[in-house]
Amino acid sequence: MEDLDLNPMDIDVTLDTHQSVYRERLLEHLLIGDLLKYSWLHAGATLEVSQPSIDRSGHDVVLEANGVTRHVQLKSSSRAATTPAQKVHLRLASKPSGCVVWTRFDRSTMELGPFLFFGAEPGLPLPPLDAFNMAKHTKGDKNGVKKDRPNLRIVRKSQFCEIADIPALYKVLFGTDVVDFASATLRQQAS
């Protein structure tokens, strides 16, 4: 008789492999939910979220708060992963305050953070991508040749800056002029 005791890590690997789109969407929802929660508690619920219907410009989500519109390409990998780089779409540089948020997460709890950020200050464009190496297709053609992907550049992990948590990420995305509405309300009620 076959042993049906499965190692939990084997289940995770199977889910990571066969349910990668599910995981990607889950992490996207968790990140957006955490940013919305932070906005609710500390920024007057001013964060707006939009998602493109077509993925051709390199961004997965548009976030707007504090007078800043961010076109964000989302990436993710577990904290244990040794992913050395990410592929960044060239068109992201043409979008207002384009940036990449690379979410690190705990595979056993799905807890988010730390985050890695590639971009510029709010209101400034993405740093130029011309100096980065062009990405190649992951699979070769019939001759085994991996063709160039001219719209993608490889950005090494060392080019990203580490952001500890959601409050710090919110401030990197939208600036330091975030008013802590929850604290201000409590101070008003106390006086």
Salt bridges, closest charged atoms under 4 A:
ASP16 OD1 - ARG23 NH1 3.22
ASP16 OD2 - ARG107 NE 3.08
GLU28 OE2 - ARG25 NH1 3.12
ASP106 OD2 - ARG79 NH1 3.80
GLU111 OE2 - ARG79 NH2 3.64
ASP148 OD1 - LYS136 NZ 2.63
ASP180 OD1 - HIS42 ND1 3.12
